[in-house]
């Protein structure tokens, strides 16, 4: 989730243009004018503040940093406002230019802007966070004299986006301890963090707070709540929140539908898919993919075929790999391997998930040769196998007794460390050797497994 730091209001210019040409003409005009100004004397022309902010506003971020260099060289930096520094830091953010961002930070530190302009401080934290420098983001945050909800939420979002959900939740608690009230962005961020780490108690607490503040009307908060309960498997609670929401868009419907699919309640997922359309909410690509998974679980070939017709008409097979993989999976699970092959061929681009889906389908129905041929072809497309591919490849070797090919896969697995860290791969490797008659090797592999379960 990107947090936009609030900006001081800019003077609005009158705009005469209408329709689709408006943005194009504005940017073209801006580029032409600013490009001209960049190569002429500045006396009598618009201020640096105006030029820099317009460059960033219209997406010409590289030029804004070129102008910064000119200002640095001719000593003009002293005259620019906090608003311009905010624009420059945003340019560094968009370009992931950490070094220039640090340089600008150094210049800002020599002024009193961080003390008197909260926007500059918040944007500085955001710049470091977006450039992946969490330590500097934390350090900049700690040095802020005024910490309102914006920098708190920026730091929280940085933690959540970089896999530190526990820190995001702790940040939320510290913010409240300091008496800072969350805004909708804050609630959305902390709900996502609670979802990732299964912080059920904290999530419940936040839900109560959201209801008390009347924020269920915010469609993004509602979606995050439904998603949280659905991913936890608290499907009754997810439905309770869902029916409380005054507005239910495709994201909220899909969050509930995905929860039903994830936790094996495919019939309710079908109900969601039908009901949302009755309420006039058109599905999106994620909805179709989840519905196809429900069809796979129920072996509902007819419903899957119906969705296939729709997604093909919408061109989603060409545009969305997730939909394509789900469709291949649906046909393989329903036993229609030949149709799965045709769908796979219709998909414009393949990734490892798409290939794995087809390979898994072949192994499920005992077609080991075809599975191993896919293993070769995906490599020819330049796609590297993952743990799932190797697992399916080993199963295919077991099916047809291809010991030699199994040994080659084993060698590759060893170099990538899957035997030690992936229990399913290790078990399948033992099984492959046993089924191919190499019981001594199977025993040797078994003895080396760091992880074992009853299957091993």
C-alpha positions as CSV (number, residue, x, y, z in Angstrom):
1,X,0.0,0.0,0.0
2,X,1.5,3.3,-1.0
3,X,1.1,6.2,1.4
4,X,0.9,9.6,-0.2
5,X,2.2,12.2,2.1
6,X,-0.3,15.1,2.4
7,X,1.0,18.2,0.6
8,X,0.4,21.9,1.1
9,X,-2.3,22.9,-1.4
10,X,-0.9,24.1,-4.7
11,X,-2.5,27.0,-6.6
12,X,-4.9,25.5,-9.0
13,X,-4.5,26.5,-12.6
14,X,-7.5,26.9,-14.9
15,X,-7.7,24.1,-17.4
16,X,-9.7,24.3,-20.6
17,X,-9.0,20.8,-22.0
18,X,-11.5,18.0,-21.8
19,X,-11.6,14.2,-22.3
20,X,-8.8,11.8,-23.0
21,X,-6.5,14.4,-24.5
22,X,-6.3,16.4,-21.3
23,X,-3.5,14.5,-19.5
24,X,-1.5,14.0,-22.8
25,X,-1.7,17.6,-23.8
26,X,-0.8,18.8,-20.2
27,X,2.2,16.6,-20.0
28,X,3.4,17.4,-23.5
29,X,3.0,21.1,-22.9
30,X,4.8,20.8,-19.5
31,X,7.7,18.8,-21.0
32,X,8.1,21.3,-23.8
33,X,8.0,24.4,-21.6
34,X,10.1,23.0,-18.8
35,X,12.6,21.6,-21.3
36,X,13.0,25.0,-22.7
37,X,13.4,26.6,-19.3
38,X,16.0,24.0,-18.4
39,X,18.3,25.4,-21.1
40,X,17.8,29.1,-20.7
41,X,18.7,31.7,-18.1
42,X,16.3,31.7,-15.1
43,X,15.9,35.4,-14.6
44,X,12.2,36.4,-15.1
45,X,11.0,32.8,-15.4
46,X,8.9,30.7,-12.9
47,X,10.5,29.8,-9.6
48,X,12.5,26.7,-9.0
49,X,9.7,25.7,-6.6
50,X,7.1,25.8,-9.4
51,X,9.3,24.1,-11.9
52,X,10.4,21.2,-9.7
53,X,6.8,20.5,-8.4
54,X,5.5,20.5,-11.9
55,X,8.2,18.1,-13.1
56,X,7.3,15.6,-10.4
57,X,3.5,16.2,-10.7
58,X,3.6,15.4,-14.4
59,X,5.9,12.4,-14.0
60,X,9.1,14.0,-15.4
61,X,11.0,12.9,-12.3
62,X,14.4,12.5,-13.8
63,X,14.4,16.2,-14.9
64,X,13.6,17.3,-11.4
65,X,16.8,15.7,-10.2
66,X,18.7,17.3,-13.1
67,X,17.4,20.7,-11.9
68,X,18.4,19.8,-8.3
69,X,22.0,19.3,-9.6
70,X,21.9,22.7,-11.3
71,X,20.6,24.4,-8.2
72,X,23.3,22.7,-6.1
73,X,26.0,23.8,-8.4
74,X,24.9,27.5,-8.7
75,X,24.0,27.8,-5.0
76,X,20.2,28.2,-5.5
77,X,19.2,25.5,-3.0
78,X,19.0,28.0,-0.1
79,X,16.1,29.7,-1.7
80,X,13.7,26.8,-2.3
81,X,10.9,25.8,0.0
82,X,10.0,22.6,1.9
83,X,7.5,21.8,-0.8
84,X,10.3,21.6,-3.3
85,X,12.3,19.3,-1.1
86,X,9.2,17.1,-0.7
87,X,9.0,16.9,-4.5
88,X,12.7,16.1,-4.9
89,X,12.4,13.3,-2.3
90,X,9.4,11.9,-4.1
91,X,11.5,11.9,-7.3
92,X,14.1,9.9,-5.5
93,X,11.4,7.5,-4.3
94,X,10.0,6.9,-7.8
95,X,13.5,6.4,-9.2
96,X,14.7,4.4,-6.2
97,X,17.7,6.7,-6.2
98,X,18.9,6.2,-2.6
99,X,22.2,8.0,-3.0
100,X,20.6,11.3,-4.3
101,X,18.0,10.9,-1.5
102,X,20.7,10.8,1.1
103,X,22.4,13.8,-0.4
104,X,19.2,15.8,-0.3
105,X,18.7,14.6,3.3
106,X,22.1,16.0,4.1
107,X,21.2,19.4,2.7
108,X,17.8,19.4,4.6
109,X,19.6,18.5,7.8
110,X,21.6,21.7,7.5
111,X,18.4,23.8,7.6
112,X,15.5,23.9,10.1
113,X,13.0,22.3,7.7
114,X,12.7,19.1,9.7
115,X,11.7,21.1,12.8
116,X,9.2,23.3,11.1
117,X,7.8,21.3,8.2
118,X,6.2,17.9,9.1
119,X,5.7,17.1,5.4
120,X,9.4,17.1,4.8
121,X,10.1,14.8,7.7
122,X,7.3,12.4,6.7
123,X,8.5,12.3,3.1
124,X,12.1,11.6,4.2
125,X,10.9,8.5,6.1
126,X,8.9,7.4,3.1
127,X,11.8,7.9,0.7
128,X,14.1,5.7,2.8
129,X,11.3,3.1,3.2
130,X,10.5,3.0,-0.5
131,X,14.2,2.7,-1.4
132,X,14.4,-0.4,0.9
133,X,16.5,1.3,3.6
134,X,14.5,0.5,6.7
135,X,17.2,1.3,9.2
136,X,17.5,4.9,7.8
137,X,13.7,5.2,7.7
138,X,13.5,4.2,11.4
139,X,16.4,6.6,12.3
140,X,14.7,9.5,10.4
141,X,11.4,8.7,12.1
142,X,13.0,8.8,15.6
143,X,14.5,12.2,14.9
144,X,11.1,13.8,13.9
145,X,10.1,16.4,16.5
146,X,6.4,16.1,15.4
147,X,5.1,12.6,14.7
148,X,1.5,12.7,13.5
149,X,-0.4,9.9,12.0
150,X,1.3,10.2,8.6
151,X,4.9,9.3,9.5
152,X,3.6,6.6,11.8
153,X,1.5,5.0,9.0
154,X,4.4,5.3,6.5
155,X,6.7,3.4,8.9
156,X,4.1,0.8,9.6
157,X,3.5,0.3,5.9
158,X,7.2,-0.1,5.3
159,X,7.4,-2.8,7.9
160,X,4.4,-4.6,6.5
161,X,5.7,-4.4,2.9
162,X,9.1,-5.7,3.8
163,X,7.9,-8.8,5.7
164,X,8.0,-7.4,9.2
165,X,4.3,-7.7,10.1
166,X,5.1,-8.1,13.8
167,X,6.9,-4.7,13.8
168,X,4.0,-3.1,12.0
169,X,1.6,-4.2,14.7
170,X,4.0,-3.0,17.4
171,X,4.3,0.3,15.6
172,X,0.5,0.6,15.7
173,X,0.5,0.0,19.4
174,X,3.2,2.5,20.0
175,X,1.4,5.1,18.0
176,X,-1.7,4.7,20.1
177,X,0.3,4.8,23.3
178,X,1.6,8.2,22.2
179,X,-2.0,9.4,21.7
180,X,-2.0,9.5,17.9
181,X,-5.3,8.4,16.4
182,X,-5.2,6.0,13.4
183,X,-6.6,7.1,10.0
184,X,-8.2,4.7,7.5
185,X,-4.8,4.0,5.9
186,X,-3.4,3.0,9.3
187,X,-6.3,0.6,9.9
188,X,-5.9,-1.0,6.5
189,X,-2.2,-1.5,7.0
190,X,-2.4,-3.0,10.5
191,X,-5.3,-5.3,9.5
192,X,-3.1,-6.7,6.7
193,X,-0.2,-7.1,9.2
194,X,-2.5,-8.9,11.6
195,X,-3.7,-11.2,8.8
196,X,-0.2,-12.2,7.9
197,X,0.9,-13.2,11.4
198,X,-2.5,-14.5,12.6
199,X,-2.8,-11.9,15.4
200,X,-6.4,-12.8,16.1
201,X,-6.7,-11.0,19.4
202,X,-5.3,-7.7,18.0
203,X,-7.4,-8.0,14.9
204,X,-10.6,-8.4,17.0
205,X,-9.6,-5.3,19.0
206,X,-9.1,-3.3,15.9
207,X,-12.4,-4.5,14.4
208,X,-14.2,-3.2,17.6
209,X,-12.4,0.2,17.3
210,X,-13.4,0.4,13.6
211,X,-17.0,-0.2,14.3
212,X,-17.0,2.3,17.2
213,X,-15.7,5.0,14.8
214,X,-18.2,4.1,12.1
215,X,-15.5,3.3,9.6
216,X,-17.1,0.2,8.1
217,X,-18.4,2.5,5.4
218,X,-14.9,2.7,4.1
219,X,-14.8,0.1,1.4
220,X,-11.1,-0.6,1.8
221,X,-11.3,-1.2,5.5
222,X,-14.3,-3.4,5.0
223,X,-12.4,-5.4,2.4
224,X,-9.3,-5.8,4.7
225,X,-11.6,-7.0,7.5
226,X,-13.3,-9.6,5.4
227,X,-10.0,-10.8,4.0
228,X,-8.5,-11.0,7.5
229,X,-11.3,-13.2,8.9
230,X,-11.5,-15.3,5.7
231,X,-7.8,-16.1,5.6
232,X,-7.9,-17.1,9.3
233,X,-10.6,-19.5,8.5
234,X,-13.1,-17.6,10.7
235,X,-15.7,-17.8,7.9
236,X,-18.8,-17.1,10.0
237,X,-17.1,-13.9,11.3
238,X,-16.1,-13.0,7.7
239,X,-19.7,-13.4,6.6
240,X,-20.9,-11.4,9.6
241,X,-18.7,-8.5,8.7
242,X,-19.5,-8.9,5.0
243,X,-23.2,-8.4,5.6
244,X,-22.6,-5.4,7.8
245,X,-20.9,-3.5,5.0
246,X,-23.1,-0.9,3.4
247,X,-21.2,-1.2,0.1
248,X,-19.9,-4.5,-1.3
249,X,-17.7,-4.3,-4.4
250,X,-15.9,-7.0,-6.3
251,X,-12.8,-6.9,-4.0
252,X,-15.0,-7.6,-0.9
253,X,-17.0,-10.4,-2.7
254,X,-13.8,-11.9,-4.0
255,X,-12.1,-11.8,-0.5
256,X,-15.1,-13.9,0.9
257,X,-15.1,-16.2,-2.1
258,X,-11.4,-16.8,-1.8
259,X,-11.8,-17.6,1.9
260,X,-14.4,-20.3,1.1
261,X,-12.1,-21.8,-1.5
262,X,-9.0,-21.7,0.7
263,X,-10.8,-23.5,3.5
264,X,-12.6,-26.2,1.4
265,X,-16.1,-24.7,1.3
266,X,-16.4,-24.8,-2.5
267,X,-20.2,-24.8,-2.6
268,X,-20.4,-21.5,-0.7
269,X,-17.8,-20.1,-3.1
270,X,-20.2,-21.0,-5.9
271,X,-23.0,-19.2,-4.1
272,X,-20.8,-16.1,-3.8
273,X,-20.0,-16.2,-7.5
274,X,-23.6,-16.4,-8.4
275,X,-24.9,-13.9,-5.8
276,X,-22.5,-11.2,-6.6
277,X,-23.6,-11.2,-10.2
278,X,-27.3,-11.1,-9.2
279,X,-26.4,-8.0,-7.2
280,X,-24.9,-6.4,-10.3
281,X,-21.2,-6.8,-9.3
282,X,-19.2,-8.1,-12.2
283,X,-16.3,-10.5,-11.4
284,X,-12.7,-9.6,-12.0
285,X,-9.8,-11.9,-13.0
286,X,-9.1,-12.9,-9.4
287,X,-12.8,-13.8,-8.9
288,X,-12.8,-16.0,-12.0
289,X,-9.6,-17.8,-10.9
290,X,-11.0,-18.5,-7.4
291,X,-14.3,-19.7,-8.9
292,X,-12.3,-22.1,-11.2
293,X,-10.6,-23.5,-8.1
294,X,-14.0,-24.1,-6.5
295,X,-15.0,-26.0,-9.7
296,X,-11.8,-28.0,-9.4
297,X,-12.7,-29.0,-5.8
298,X,-16.2,-29.9,-6.8
299,X,-15.2,-31.6,-10.1
300,X,-17.8,-29.3,-11.6
301,X,-16.8,-29.5,-15.3
302,X,-20.0,-27.8,-16.6
303,X,-19.6,-24.7,-14.4
304,X,-15.9,-24.6,-15.2
305,X,-16.6,-24.8,-18.9
306,X,-19.1,-21.9,-18.6
307,X,-16.4,-19.8,-16.9
308,X,-13.9,-20.8,-19.6
309,X,-16.2,-19.4,-22.2
310,X,-16.5,-16.1,-20.4
311,X,-12.8,-15.6,-19.7
312,X,-12.0,-16.5,-23.3
313,X,-14.4,-13.9,-24.5
314,X,-12.9,-11.3,-22.2
315,X,-9.4,-12.1,-23.4
316,X,-8.2,-13.1,-19.9
317,X,-6.3,-16.1,-21.1
318,X,-4.0,-13.8,-23.0
319,X,-3.7,-11.2,-20.1
320,X,-3.8,-13.1,-16.9
321,X,-1.6,-16.1,-16.0
322,X,-3.5,-16.8,-12.8
323,X,-6.7,-17.3,-14.7
324,X,-5.0,-19.5,-17.3
325,X,-3.3,-21.7,-14.6
326,X,-6.6,-22.1,-12.7
327,X,-8.4,-23.1,-15.9
328,X,-5.7,-25.8,-16.8
329,X,-6.0,-27.0,-13.2
330,X,-9.7,-27.2,-13.4
331,X,-9.7,-29.4,-16.5
332,X,-6.9,-31.7,-15.2
333,X,-8.8,-32.1,-11.9
334,X,-12.0,-32.9,-13.8
335,X,-10.1,-35.5,-15.9
336,X,-10.1,-33.6,-19.2
337,X,-6.4,-33.7,-19.9
338,X,-6.7,-33.1,-23.6
339,X,-8.7,-29.9,-23.0
340,X,-6.2,-28.8,-20.4
341,X,-3.4,-29.2,-23.0
342,X,-5.4,-27.0,-25.5
343,X,-6.0,-24.3,-22.9
344,X,-2.3,-24.4,-22.0
345,X,-1.4,-23.9,-25.7
346,X,-3.8,-20.9,-25.8
347,X,-2.1,-19.1,-23.0
348,X,0.2,-16.5,-24.4
349,X,2.9,-16.6,-21.7
350,X,3.8,-19.4,-19.4
351,X,5.4,-19.2,-16.0
352,X,6.5,-21.9,-13.5
353,X,3.0,-22.1,-12.0
354,X,1.4,-22.7,-15.4
355,X,3.9,-25.5,-16.2
356,X,3.5,-27.0,-12.8
357,X,-0.2,-27.2,-13.1
358,X,0.0,-29.2,-16.4
359,X,2.8,-31.4,-15.1
360,X,0.9,-32.1,-11.9
361,X,-2.1,-33.0,-14.0
362,X,-0.2,-35.6,-16.0
363,X,1.3,-37.2,-12.9
364,X,-2.1,-37.3,-11.3
365,X,-3.4,-39.4,-14.1
366,X,-0.3,-41.6,-14.5
367,X,1.1,-40.0,-17.7
368,X,4.7,-39.9,-16.6
369,X,6.3,-39.6,-20.0
370,X,4.2,-36.5,-20.8
371,X,5.0,-35.0,-17.5
372,X,8.8,-35.4,-18.0
373,X,8.5,-34.0,-21.5
374,X,6.9,-30.9,-20.0
375,X,9.8,-30.8,-17.6
376,X,12.2,-30.6,-20.6
377,X,10.0,-28.1,-22.6
378,X,9.7,-25.6,-19.7
379,X,13.5,-25.5,-19.5
380,X,13.6,-24.7,-23.3
381,X,11.3,-21.7,-22.6
382,X,13.9,-20.5,-20.1
383,X,11.8,-21.2,-17.0
384,X,13.6,-22.7,-14.0
385,X,11.8,-25.4,-12.0
386,X,10.9,-24.9,-8.4
387,X,10.2,-27.4,-5.5
388,X,6.8,-28.2,-6.9
389,X,8.2,-29.0,-10.4
390,X,10.9,-31.2,-8.9
391,X,8.3,-33.0,-6.8
392,X,6.1,-33.7,-9.8
393,X,9.1,-34.7,-11.9
394,X,10.1,-37.3,-9.3
395,X,6.6,-38.6,-9.2
396,X,6.6,-39.0,-12.9
397,X,9.9,-41.0,-12.7
398,X,8.2,-43.3,-10.1
399,X,5.3,-43.9,-12.4
400,X,7.3,-45.1,-15.3
401,X,10.3,-46.4,-13.5
402,X,12.7,-43.9,-15.0
403,X,15.6,-44.3,-12.6
404,X,18.1,-42.5,-14.7
405,X,16.0,-39.4,-15.1
406,X,15.2,-39.5,-11.4
407,X,18.9,-39.5,-10.6
408,X,19.4,-36.5,-12.8
409,X,16.6,-34.7,-11.0
410,X,18.1,-35.8,-7.6
411,X,21.5,-34.2,-8.5
412,X,19.8,-30.9,-9.3
413,X,17.7,-31.0,-6.1
414,X,20.9,-31.6,-4.1
415,X,22.6,-28.5,-5.6
416,X,19.6,-26.3,-4.7
417,X,19.3,-27.7,-1.2
418,X,15.7,-28.9,-1.5
419,X,16.4,-32.3,0.1
420,X,17.4,-30.7,3.4
421,X,14.8,-28.0,3.6
422,X,11.7,-29.4,1.8
423,X,10.0,-32.4,3.5
424,X,7.7,-33.2,0.6
425,X,10.6,-33.2,-1.9
426,X,12.7,-35.4,0.4
427,X,9.8,-37.9,0.9
428,X,9.1,-38.1,-2.9
429,X,12.8,-38.7,-3.6
430,X,12.9,-41.7,-1.2
431,X,9.6,-42.9,-2.8
432,X,11.1,-42.6,-6.3
433,X,14.1,-44.7,-5.5
434,X,12.0,-47.3,-3.7
435,X,9.6,-47.7,-6.6
436,X,12.4,-47.9,-9.1
437,X,13.9,-50.8,-7.1
438,X,16.9,-48.9,-5.6
439,X,16.1,-49.7,-2.0
440,X,19.7,-49.1,-0.7
441,X,19.8,-45.6,-2.2
442,X,16.3,-45.0,-0.8
443,X,17.6,-45.9,2.6
444,X,20.6,-43.7,2.2
445,X,18.5,-40.7,1.2
446,X,16.1,-41.4,4.1
447,X,19.0,-41.4,6.6
448,X,20.1,-38.0,5.3
449,X,16.7,-36.3,5.7
450,X,16.9,-33.6,8.3
451,X,13.0,-33.4,8.3
452,X,11.0,-36.6,8.6
453,X,7.3,-37.4,9.1
454,X,5.2,-40.6,9.0
455,X,5.2,-40.5,5.2
456,X,9.1,-40.7,5.2
